[in-house]
Amino acid sequence: MPHFRLETNVSKSKVTPEILKKISAAVAKTLGKPESYVVVTIVPDQLMHWDGDDKPCGTATLMSIGSLGVEQNKKHAAVLYPLLKKELGIPDDRLYITFSDQSSSNVGYSGTTFQTILG
């Protein structure tokens, strides 16, 4: 159910399967969720400008059921920002992450919703 989606002007050639695996593992760990539920989407090569230039930048969303809140989001940001800077070269001050906490009834999976699965 966790989904991390990043839209960035970083080129597709820099987004390797290894980077996707690292982000997936980091998302699972910081949220305390099974990695088998984690989805990572990176949309590279976007036409993006931040502060008038096209240096690496991006916008991201981290969606999950639970595990998100004021203090938790600070922890998640502390994990994700350094990773994205190291792996994709996106500086901390050129990336927004929006945290989206969904109820289990608002996330579908396997022909039903997580409300049914989680009880």
For each residue, the residues with C-beta under 8 A, 3 or more apart:
1: 33 37 63 64 65 102 107 109 114
2: 27 28 31 33 37 38 39 62 63 64 67
3: 38 39 40 41 61 62 63 64
4: 23 24 27 38 39 40 41 60 61 62 63 80
5: 40 41 42 43 60 61 63
6: 41 42 43 58 59 60 84
7: 43 46 48 58 59 60
8: 42 43 44 46 48 56 57 58 59 88 90
9: 44 45 46 47 48 54 56 57 58
10: 14 15 44 45 56 58 88 89 90
11: 14 15 44 45
12: 15 44 45
13:
14: 10 11 19 44 88 89
15: 10 11 12 19 20 42 44 88
16: 19 20
17: 20 21
18: 21 22
19: 14 15 16 22 23 42 87 88
20: 15 16 17 23 24 40 42
21: 17 18 24 25
22: 18 19 25 26 83 87
23: 4 19 20 26 27 40 42 80 83 84 87
24: 4 20 21 27 28 35 38 40
25: 21 22 28 29 35
26: 22 23 29 30 79 80 83
27: 2 4 23 24 30 31 33 38 40 62 80
28: 2 24 25 31 33 34 35 37 38
29: 25 26 32 79
30: 26 27 75 76 79 80
31: 2 27 28 38 64 67 76
32: 29 67
33: 1 2 27 28 37 38 64 67
34: 28 37 38
35: 24 25 28 38
36:
37: 1 2 28 33 34
38: 2 3 4 24 27 28 31 33 34 35
39: 2 3 4
40: 3 4 5 20 23 24 27
41: 3 4 5 6
42: 5 6 8 15 19 20 23
43: 5 6 7 8 46
44: 8 9 10 11 12 14 15
45: 9 10 11 12
46: 7 8 9 43 58
47: 9
48: 7 8 9 54 57 58
49: 52 53 54 57
50: 53 55 57 94
51: 94
52: 49
53: 49 50
54: 9 48 49 57
55: 50 91 94
56: 8 9 10 88 89 90 91 94
57: 8 9 48 49 50 54 90 91 94 95
58: 6 7 8 9 10 46 48 84 88 90 94 95 96
59: 6 7 8 95 96 97 98
60: 4 5 6 7 80 84 95 96 97 98
61: 3 4 5 97 98 99 100
62: 2 3 4 27 68 76 80 97 98 99 100
63: 1 2 3 4 5 100 101 102
64: 1 2 3 31 33 67 68 100 101 102
65: 1 101 102 103 104 107 114 118
66: 101
67: 2 31 32 33 64 72 101
68: 62 64 72 73 76 99 100 101
69: 72 73 101
70: 73 74
71: 74 75
72: 67 68 69 75 76
73: 68 69 70 76 77 99
74: 70 71 77 78
75: 30 71 72 78 79
76: 30 31 62 68 72 73 79 80 97 99
77: 73 74 80 81 97
78: 74 75 81 82
79: 26 29 30 75 76 82 83
80: 4 23 26 27 30 60 62 76 77 83 84 97
81: 77 78 84 85 92 95 97
82: 78 79 85 86 92
83: 22 23 26 79 80 86 87
84: 6 23 58 60 80 81 87 88 90 95
85: 81 82 88 89 90 91 92
86: 82 83
87: 19 22 23 83 84
88: 8 10 14 15 19 56 58 84 85
89: 10 14 56 85
90: 8 10 56 57 58 84 85 94 95
91: 55 56 57 85 94 95
92: 81 82 85 95
93:
94: 50 51 55 56 57 58 90 91
95: 57 58 59 60 81 84 90 91 92
96: 58 59 60
97: 59 60 61 62 76 77 80 81
98: 59 60 61 62
99: 61 62 68 73 76
100: 61 62 63 64 68
101: 63 64 65 66 67 68 69
102: 1 63 64 65 106 107
103: 65 106 107 115
104: 65 107 113 114 115 117 118
105: 113 114 115
106: 102 103 113
107: 1 65 102 103 104 113 114
108: 111 112 113 114
109: 1 112 113 114 117
110: 117
111: 108
112: 108 109 116 117
113: 104 105 106 107 108 109 116 117
114: 1 65 104 105 107 108 109 117 118
115: 103 104 105 118 119
116: 112 113 119
117: 104 109 110 112 113 114
118: 65 104 114 115
119: 115 116
